[in-house]
């Protein structure tokens, strides 16, 4: 049985944990949310790489067998760097599984990518998609989506207005949309309302969990779920259960430098 380490810039990566718990309920999971420094998507590439290294080393000190980079920004900017730095460790990012799912789902070859400013600016999703053929890819940064989710504003007038503002230029232009940030699946009902039922939404949380399940065996007894956060602002405990659909075994405030 593998101990699975997962890190993200905030709570969004808990959507990955939720899928892992559904597919591999007997595996133990250690989750690190760098909530003191969220969001990563507005930071420089050098800073994002440094944060990703610190997050990975935190998990490695807890002797995890695999690290899942749940953050699309870190996946886009720092995944290759982390794999080179820790060749002895299985490191799986959310980027590649979501790209493969999008390519498979698209009938028209027109794919949209929404994510943080840094994720879209990196062009990593687009370059990976183009390896599969002559696809038309439109990237759109949606920087306000992360703070909306972190504040628990996932449905209603405010998120709908912001989604309309961001997604208007994608309507009628694509048949598949990659939610290239692990916070965004919480906004799926709002995004679907804006984009319509003709657009397939790719949830990377589901796709990366399938990859982990293919590579590692589940355990024999129910696994534990430990949540570590670099900050615990008011209201986060309720949000954690909303993301997970269950209470974790523990929630601890930590420093990544400990």
Buried (B, 14 or more C-beta within 10 A) or exposed (E): BBBBBBBBBBBBBBBBBBBBBEBBEEBBBBBBBBBBBBBBBBBEBEBBBEBBBBBBBBBBEEEBBBBBBBBBBBBBBBBEBBBEBBEEBBBBBBBBBBBBBBBEBBEEBBBBBBBBBBBBBBBBBBEBBBEBEEBBBBBBBBBBBBEBBBEEBBEEEBBBEBBEEBBEEBBEEBBBBBBBBBBBBBBBEBBBBBBEEEBBBBBBBBBBBBBBBEEBEEBEEEBEBBBBBBBBEEEBEEBBEBBBEEEBEEBEEEEBEE
